Amino acid sequence: MSDDAGMAHLDCYLEQVRRNLKSLPKSEVEEIAAELRSHVLDRVEGAPTPHRVEEAIAALGNPREVARLNLTERVAVELERDRSPLTVLRGIARLAGLSLYGFFAGLVSFTGYVLAAGFLITAVSKLVSRTHAGLWRWPDGKGGYGFVFGVTNHPGARELLGWWLVPVSLAAALLLGWLTWRFGIFSVRHMRRVAQRGRA
């Protein structure tokens, strides 16, 4: 078999890595692919026979694991430079498709930020429309009560918190946002450690 067969095998491997890096910008994907190609060619010392290329690729590992390690490293490095909630959420979103834990972390982060935003919107709504925003209770007609936190026009609803809704909602929004942010940072670090152990 010719050296061309070895290079074709390498191209096929790199294409699999690219497919697993689709959440990265194209320029970053090509940078990683170029680094991997250079690494393989260095290992075969300019003689890319099929056998030597296969050995070099085997040393790199499964293309999905190689992609996961590169992606988690890049996200973790980005978080070391900028730990803003938006950067953390974007990093989690980039890692969500790599593993079941990544999907879980993405779901928890998205839910946490949505709930925090909901509390914040409720606090602002109380300031803008004090008669419609609040923690409401009303008889459900079956001997119990229905509750809603937010805005309602339900007839017979009774507001329970009054102006206390504003500080309570703001505190809940800040706490939930902070906890979600910390969970996102923890999750990126956890996925990085898992990826590194997989390469050890």
C-alpha positions in Angstrom: 0.0 0.0 0.0 1.2 3.5 -0.8 1.8 6.5 1.4 -1.3 8.0 -0.1 -3.4 5.3 1.6 -1.8 6.3 5.0 -2.6 10.0 4.3 -6.2 9.1 3.3 -6.6 7.2 6.6 -5.3 10.3 8.5 -7.7 12.6 6.5 -10.6 10.3 7.5 -9.6 10.4 11.2 -9.3 14.2 11.2 -12.7 14.5 9.5 -14.2 12.4 12.4 -12.5 14.8 14.9 -13.9 17.8 13.0 -17.5 16.4 13.2 -17.1 16.1 17.0 -16.0 19.7 17.2 -18.9 21.3 15.4 -19.7 23.6 18.3 -16.4 25.4 17.8 -15.8 28.1 15.2 -14.4 26.7 12.0 -11.1 28.5 12.4 -10.5 26.7 15.8 -11.6 23.4 14.3 -9.0 23.7 11.5 -6.4 24.8 14.0 -6.9 21.6 16.1 -7.0 19.5 12.9 -3.7 21.1 11.8 -2.1 20.4 15.2 -3.2 16.8 15.1 -2.0 16.3 11.5 1.4 17.8 12.5 1.6 15.5 15.5 0.9 12.4 13.4 3.4 13.4 10.7 6.1 14.1 13.4 5.5 10.6 14.8 5.9 8.9 11.4 9.0 10.9 10.7 8.2 11.9 7.1 7.3 8.3 6.1 3.5 8.1 6.3 3.0 4.5 5.4 -0.4 3.1 6.3 1.0 1.0 9.2 2.9 3.9 10.8 0.0 6.3 10.4 -2.4 3.8 12.0 0.1 3.4 14.9 0.3 7.2 15.3 -3.5 7.6 15.2 -4.0 4.8 17.7 -1.6 6.7 20.1 -3.9 9.7 19.8 -7.0 7.8 20.6 -10.6 7.7 19.7 -11.5 10.8 17.6 -14.5 11.6 19.8 -12.3 11.5 22.9 -9.6 13.6 21.2 -12.3 16.2 20.2 -13.7 16.1 23.7 -10.3 16.8 25.3 -9.5 19.6 22.9 -12.9 21.2 23.3 -13.0 21.0 27.2 -9.4 22.4 27.3 -10.4 25.4 25.2 -13.5 26.1 27.1 -11.6 25.7 30.4 -8.9 28.1 29.3 -11.5 30.6 28.1 -13.2 30.5 31.6 -9.8 31.2 33.3 -9.7 34.4 31.3 -13.3 35.4 31.6 -15.7 34.0 34.2 -18.8 36.1 33.3 -22.1 34.3 33.5 -22.5 34.6 29.7 -19.1 33.1 29.0 -19.8 30.2 31.5 -23.2 29.6 29.9 -21.7 29.7 26.4 -19.0 27.2 27.5 -21.5 24.8 29.0 -23.6 25.0 25.8 -20.5 24.1 23.7 -19.9 21.1 25.9 -23.5 19.9 26.2 -23.3 17.6 23.2 -20.2 15.7 24.4 -21.6 13.6 27.2 -24.6 12.8 29.3 -23.1 14.9 32.1 -22.6 17.8 29.6 -26.2 17.6 28.6 -27.3 17.6 32.2 -25.1 20.6 33.0 -26.5 22.4 30.1 -30.1 21.7 31.1 -29.4 22.7 34.7 -27.6 25.9 33.7 -30.3 27.0 31.2 -33.1 26.3 33.7 -31.2 28.1 36.5 -30.7 31.3 34.5 -34.3 31.2 33.2 -35.6 31.0 36.7 -33.3 33.7 37.9 -34.5 35.9 35.1 -38.1 35.1 36.0 -37.6 36.3 39.6 -35.9 39.5 38.3 -38.8 40.2 35.9 -41.3 39.6 38.7 -39.5 42.2 40.9 -39.6 44.7 38.1 -43.2 43.9 37.3 -44.2 44.7 40.9 -42.6 48.1 40.6 -44.4 48.8 37.3 -47.7 47.1 38.0 -48.2 46.7 41.7 -51.8 45.4 41.5 -51.0 42.5 39.1 -47.6 41.2 40.2 -47.1 39.2 43.3 -47.5 35.9 45.1 -51.1 35.1 44.6 -53.5 32.7 46.3 -57.1 32.0 45.5 -59.7 29.3 46.4 -59.7 26.5 43.8 -63.3 25.5 44.4 -62.3 22.1 45.9 -61.5 23.2 49.4 -57.9 24.1 48.6 -56.0 27.0 47.1 -54.2 27.8 43.9 -51.0 29.7 43.9 -49.0 31.6 41.4 -45.8 33.6 41.7 -45.7 36.4 39.1 -48.4 38.3 37.2 -52.1 37.2 37.2 -55.5 38.6 36.5 -57.3 35.8 38.3 -60.6 37.0 39.9 -60.6 36.6 43.6 -56.8 36.2 43.9 -55.3 37.6 47.0 -51.7 39.0 47.1 -49.6 37.6 50.0 -46.3 39.5 50.0 -47.1 43.0 49.1 -44.0 45.1 48.5 -41.9 42.4 50.2 -42.1 40.7 46.8 -39.4 43.1 45.4 -36.6 42.3 47.8 -37.6 38.6 48.0 -37.5 38.3 44.2 -34.3 40.2 43.8 -32.6 38.0 46.5 -33.9 34.8 44.9 -32.7 36.0 41.4 -29.2 36.9 42.7 -28.9 33.6 44.7 -30.1 31.4 41.9 -28.0 33.2 39.3 -24.9 32.9 41.5 -25.5 29.2 42.2 -26.1 28.5 38.5 -22.9 30.4 37.6 -20.8 28.4 40.2 -22.4 25.1 39.0 -21.4 26.0 35.5 -17.7 26.6 36.5 -17.7 23.4 38.5 -19.1 21.5 35.6 -16.5 22.7 33.1 -13.7 21.8 35.5 -15.3 18.4 36.1 -15.6 17.6 32.4 -12.0 18.8 31.9 -10.8 16.4 34.6 -12.8 13.5 33.1 -11.4 14.2 29.6 -7.9 14.3 31.0 -8.3 11.0 32.9 -9.6 9.4 29.7 -6.3 10.3 28.0 -4.1 9.2 30.9 
